[in-house]
């Protein structure tokens, strides 16, 4: 027999509650003798009676995480829906994940897209690469991208800066250390090539080969990953038409490139086949506005389109 079927108690002898509370309890079928009052000297209040009707209090929401006040995603038991397997993140993923998350939360990202005509550059690169193979290294587009980036950083020094901790000034750097994202079996790492402005295509290419092998073998040290001014992330060996790379804070910009493609381009008289390279420039909008980003990207693309500019 339920409490409702038994009916409410006629009276509540010995219960510390007022007439109004007793009447409410009888109407709702609540046994006041089973309640503990929260009023003065243990007096049972109307709120105590109503709380019984409402049921147990809802557990408070989980506190917001320290990452920008964003609450954590609620945990789920995925095994309730089917078979699962848990595999731990790699060491690189455990280290880089929080850094990427922190950058994404703190930096107002904007991405500007453009494309460069690298038809002539690629022809020259192939000549250099053919000769380099005999010496045990390769000449890739990345070496040219690094040289062009240094020229663009010099032309637009704001891209070679970082915000002060107080966020009220910029620190301009007079060195040109470039990070290059390297795909490894354990995840993405970004070793830094130092003093790119002082090195030629040949030296940069040889260093890229050595650093990439070191990264894939998991032999990079902390010093190999520090001091970058600007980062280049190339997915050209995989594909894609564009993407939004995450700024590698405290840097203020990052260049992403994907696979080049042969495209018909109007030269004023006819469509001619040209090898076009899509580029994606993500930047910190607190430091760089859209107009400056567009000028930087266009300058970079023009350099890549005219190999003579890289040789100055």
Buried (B, 14 or more C-beta within 10 A) or exposed (E): EEEEEEEBBEEBEEBBBEEEBBEBBBEBBBBBEEBEBEBEEEBBBBEBBEBBEEEEEEEEEEEEEEBEEEEEEEEEEEEEEEEEEEEEEBEBEEEBEEEBBEBBEBBEBBBBBBBBBBBBBBEBBEEBBEEBEEEEBBBBBBBBBBBBBBBBBEEBEBBBBBBEEEEEEBEEBEEBBBBBBBBBEBBBBBBBBBEBBEBEBBEBBBBBBEBBEBBBEEEBEEEBBEEBBBBBBBBBEEEEEBBEBBBBBBBBBBBBBBBBEEBEBEEEEEEEEBBBBBBBBBBBBEBBEEEBBBBBBBBBBBBBBBBEBBEE
